[in-house]
C-alpha cells in the first residue's frame, strides 16, 4: 500500500473554492479501484488547516490518480489557494492495524 498525508494551510478567502475542489476529488476517488481511502480532515485548533489522508493499493494506483485531469487541475491550482506551500509526506505503508472496509458497499 502507498500512503500520502498532505497538510494545507488555506487562505481564508479561498477555503470555499478549495473545499469544492476537494469534494470533486473525493467523489472521483470513490470510483477508482486502486484508491482505498481519500479523506479530508479539518484541524481543531486552526480552521484554515486541512489535512488529506490518501491510501492507495500501491504507488502505481497513486500515479494513476495523479495523472487524471481533475487531479492535475487541482494540483496546478493548489498554490493560489494556500498561504504556504503544502506539506506532503508520501511513503509505502509499513503496517495497518485494522481491516479497511469499503464504506459504500460494506465489503472489505
C-alpha positions as semicolon CSV with decimal commas, in nm:
position;residue;x (nm);y (nm);z (nm)
1;X;0,000;0,000;0,000
2;X;0,104;0,359;-0,059
3;X;0,003;0,642;0,175
4;X;0,002;1,015;0,132
5;X;-0,054;1,273;0,405
6;X;-0,085;1,637;0,297
7;X;-0,128;1,942;0,518
8;X;-0,274;2,253;0,355
9;X;-0,263;2,600;0,512
10;X;-0,551;2,764;0,324
11;X;-0,601;3,136;0,274
12;X;-0,938;3,202;0,444
13;X;-1,086;3,373;0,139
14;X;-1,014;3,061;-0,070
15;X;-1,144;2,795;0,169
16;X;-1,481;2,754;-0,009
17;X;-1,319;2,711;-0,352
18;X;-1,067;2,464;-0,216
19;X;-1,334;2,263;-0,035
20;X;-1,540;2,243;-0,356
21;X;-1,236;2,120;-0,548
22;X;-1,166;1,861;-0,277
23;X;-1,529;1,743;-0,279
24;X;-1,490;1,672;-0,652
25;X;-1,165;1,479;-0,592
26;X;-1,321;1,274;-0,312
27;X;-1,613;1,181;-0,540
28;X;-1,376;1,085;-0,820
29;X;-1,152;0,884;-0,588
30;X;-1,450;0,680;-0,467
31;X;-1,473;0,527;-0,815
32;X;-1,104;0,445;-0,850
33;X;-1,034;0,076;-0,787
34;X;-0,680;0,143;-0,658
35;X;-0,785;0,419;-0,417
36;X;-0,859;0,263;-0,080
37;X;-0,917;0,581;0,121
38;X;-0,935;0,952;0,040
39;X;-1,021;1,159;0,347
40;X;-1,020;1,531;0,418
41;X;-0,978;1,637;0,781
42;X;-1,023;1,976;0,943
43;X;-0,799;2,098;1,224
44;X;-0,947;2,153;1,570
45;X;-0,704;2,435;1,651
46;X;-0,689;2,619;1,317
47;X;-0,986;2,648;1,077
48;X;-0,750;2,733;0,791
49;X;-0,568;2,398;0,804
50;X;-0,690;2,096;0,610
51;X;-0,525;1,756;0,614
52;X;-0,566;1,498;0,342
53;X;-0,509;1,130;0,401
54;X;-0,488;0,916;0,091
55;X;-0,430;0,541;0,080
56;X;-0,371;0,354;-0,244
57;X;-0,326;-0,014;-0,326
58;X;0,025;0,067;-0,448
59;X;0,231;0,351;-0,590
60;X;0,103;0,272;-0,939
61;X;-0,256;0,338;-0,824
62;X;-0,141;0,670;-0,677
63;X;0,029;0,764;-1,006
64;X;-0,290;0,675;-1,195
65;X;-0,494;0,901;-0,964
66;X;-0,237;1,180;-1,000
67;X;-0,250;1,158;-1,380
68;X;-0,625;1,213;-1,411
69;X;-0,728;1,557;-1,545
70;X;-0,926;1,664;-1,231
71;X;-0,628;1,579;-1,009
72;X;-0,383;1,759;-1,241
73;X;-0,607;2,066;-1,241
74;X;-0,628;2,060;-0,860
75;X;-0,251;2,032;-0,824
76;X;-0,189;2,304;-1,083
77;X;-0,421;2,547;-0,900
78;X;-0,341;2,449;-0,541
79;X;-0,078;2,713;-0,460
80;X;-0,314;3,002;-0,541
81;X;-0,539;2,888;-0,253
82;X;-0,264;2,837;0,006
83;X;-0,079;3,064;0,248
84;X;0,228;2,838;0,246
85;X;0,344;2,551;0,025
86;X;0,173;2,220;0,107
87;X;0,349;1,981;0,342
88;X;0,345;1,642;0,167
89;X;0,452;1,313;0,319
90;X;0,434;1,010;0,091
91;X;0,561;0,661;0,156
92;X;0,484;0,291;0,136
93;X;0,258;0,184;0,423
94;X;0,453;-0,045;0,656
95;X;0,170;-0,175;0,873
96;X;-0,203;-0,141;0,925
97;X;-0,384;-0,240;1,243
98;X;-0,741;-0,253;1,110
99;X;-0,900;-0,403;0,804
100;X;-1,020;-0,140;0,559
101;X;-1,387;-0,158;0,470
102;X;-1,544;-0,010;0,160
103;X;-1,792;0,230;0,321
104;X;-2,018;0,245;0,017
105;X;-2,064;-0,130;-0,023
106;X;-1,971;-0,264;0,319
107;X;-1,729;-0,504;0,150
108;X;-1,373;-0,525;0,272
